[in-house]
Amino acid sequence: MKTISLKIDDSIFGETENIVALMKKPRNRYINEAIEHYNRIQKRKILEQKIQNESLLVKDDSMSVLKEFESIENEN
């Protein structure tokens, strides 16, 4: 495990302290789980953006192929 120093807004810290007390969970475990959850969300967003970009590339390529087929059909 790595140790980090972290500055947290007072309001967020207070809210976190209340939640971990109610959950009877160590603050460190709670923060680790929160970061893990946030990382999953960010990975999904990155993947979604990548898929959208690749979809646009495929769309352009597909439209080009379609136009070629249409021109071949028009020639016949």
Secondary structure as the mmCIF struct_conf table of DSSP 4:
data_model
#
loop_
_struct_conf.conf_type_id
_struct_conf.id
_struct_conf.beg_label_comp_id
_struct_conf.beg_label_asym_id
_struct_conf.beg_label_seq_id
_struct_conf.end_label_comp_id
_struct_conf.end_label_asym_id
_struct_conf.end_label_seq_id
HELX_RH_AL_P HELX_RH_AL_P1 ASP A 10 MET A 23
TURN_TY1_P TURN_TY1_P1 LYS A 24 LYS A 24
HELX_RH_AL_P HELX_RH_AL_P2 ARG A 27 GLU A 75
#
